[in-house]
Amino acid sequence: MTVFELINRDIPCVCGKTHRCDIAHLAIGAGVLARLPEMLEDKKHVVLVADRNTAPLCADRVKALLGDRIESVCLFEGEELLVPDEATIAAVERHLTEETDFILGIGSGVINDTCKYVSFYHELTCGIIATAPSMDGFASSGAAMIIGGMKVTYTTHAPSLILGDVDILKNAPMDMIRSGYADIIGKYSALCDWTLSKFVNDEYLCPFVYDIVKESTDEVRSLTEALKARDGAAIGKLMEILVLIGVCLTLISTTRPGSGSEHHLSHYFEITGLIENKPYFLHGTDVGYSTVVTAGLREQIVALEKPTFQKVSTETREAAYRAIYQDFWKEVKQIQDDAGRYAQDKTPFYAAHWEEIREILRLCPPAEEITQMLLDIGFDMSAFEKMYGKEKIQRGVWYGKDLKDRYSVLWLYGDLFLGEKEASEIR
């Protein structure tokens, strides 16, 4: 199904639920920015949000198209990486008035999430003019924010307007196009984790959404050469699939089909980068590299004919939290205290159902195949370890999962391979 067939209607589903994602205005194609005035014909007091990189791409044209309907412009002019934190939220809020009736972002991930978050909590609607096909959150109701130093995905609402003008998108930096491609490739890992959690925890799984995400991921693999050539049709198709994935997340009110162990690692690299004031890759780029890592972990697990399990004391685990997450270690501890996952011993279930678990893990393509997918779009596979180093990557494998209340293969891997000795070496 296309994204246009999934929105603005009730979808009675085989999973027993009725799904719906309302997006009043969705346009993807060459020249669609010209349709903006008609899409916002009922809005009279629009706050425009952009940054120093996205504003030059189309802000002047947006102003010309909307005229005096633009009430205010929130422009982030700093050269530093924009972070969706309390300061960014406050900056947008300062532009709101009692008459504001719409928040319109120009950009991608951070600006989109910030506009969703602020508009939701101020009971407004929002929209996004995409400037790069770099991630799959355009249509998602989730807003990934950095609050109190931690990455938290808030359930907000999907934008009521999503506009992807291919004339803008095809000129995005190639690393952002690669990032969007890799964010989709990461779904192989996420879907495997979803299936694993369905089996281990009886977590809800919608086969309708699962199949759409899987088929879309397979389709993206065929676009690599055209994407590298900045072919308009391929860029438009990538954007459509990125929006479709976000719609799927909104349909079932969870990011589970699009976010698993590969996203846990991506979030870990971002959070520790902020803590340590060190660089990190674009979100989708990290997801791509992390998908190779998690595919490799699955292969290690599948190679075990018979499992043996490890145990780490609470004291040692919390010492590792302090070493990795520094001033924010108590926030990580609280996430897991609330989730109660360390109080649950899954090892008897693993042992009793080992062959079924191995079969589920084989659903994810192997690391070599994922690597080739990334090479096909132009990834430098040596850049990942150069950026983070082996030790930091290994720490992410052990404790990146603790940043979220979500089960994934990382929990199983830890039970199998992380013992007191390994954990106590983290200082």
Steps between C-alpha positions, in 0.01 A plus 500: 500500500614856435516756778209687342280191538578473872407847624172669592290187526413227746680172433334201671788258546559127540679584827162592649556875510378778276792715387495862394751772414365842409722724290290772345756593235772276357685587180818341365633588156672762288370853555249417773616793717278719280198328656579634847254794495202279419606246762505773766211708369323492839812600700559870570767506773786265411826470695779393264788297647833447320874496563805649329525199266136455405385862476706580186338210316148637484415738788483804273268321262280384788478857622404615150238227468337563838553874530360663811362167621846440646472642847860443608819321401701294750844472339775299669813673377769331708768293331481225759286192440136572585383278787128447577537591866340737749678803355379423147145447624507830689632686194200387293257571782618860522360558151151375584216741567136458587423529129748240375309229313778298333870412538681433172849352499757504223745215550519139601529304826572751777281778365217257422510346848519841668201630304298187583588527868428872540181494292362199687549650846357834388201333328601621154551324169831489317660421168840429352663598172765231463843611387667157497377138478710420805277318750163326539338717766322750276156343547552334836303615804815456707732792579854399595620765744803546727346586837706507817795378295319181395339409168127450554243426230176677586167400350374819337325518163592464136535824304184600317714613205802324349652645187790335321600702195739285298661813353621574854558143621721390211752772587539386861853404611572144393570395859140592587366297207713207616367554852139467383583185304680349801215588736276283282753216477498497881143368487637151435640511854194670650255251351710208623501649851123551482450137406736388777315707760167363377632151567682569828266758657175448307530860383236629259599460135288616207565280193348761267748767608784248519448400137482860377826592675675185374388550139601868508843411638550247222399763244753756622786259430436537126549878502869529579643589158221746424536663842873548450418671169245723680230375265179690578273197479722301738529788746122537492454127559741504795312794650168324447625188677644703788160664546325164462706350783406792725135451409529134599638600840207737551249236388590280797613778740846355554839534334560125540487409124771757429716496810683215671852413609653700213322813627604429858862513385437813292347674802793385713753661264298823494451519879861415584615746233304775671626394844863486387473796260619277216370472142255237381349406166161594362228288657436284193871455437547369853198275449659355187832420665320370810288268286821328390601467866169353614488263202840372612371448853214290368745286307704442816188392684377273219841327496439375856365145494425518871481822703680572826407812690685774688409719795610849602447638849296814551801676650719425198229603256448832676875561503495452124213750475710755688799444272299523177226750576682709761273767652194337342553149630217527752256584218605181320463303822151644549393392151591141578369511857164608360511244219597218734684308229789401725249349741379268223703185444438398140770234491271202574279604209803542273629155589163336445442667162852530367437362150197726446706801609781412259248476215364846581849651504565357154223728366747789498745504208857417607755771574682442171180563303414814700855623446460459125176700509688788660797469265258516207388850606857617565561444872858498627484197728828591674360838612286347776785360705713807426229722646426302816770239561453133590460560873217752464319279250528202734366705791204590282434134433499432873310803629345695213183299559463655846410838350159364401218293643490269201604140458738412218770251411739704715333360812541144380859567395582646842356197678722278289829688485520776764637356820621657825858505372418692181267740678749574778759611243286799404652794688 
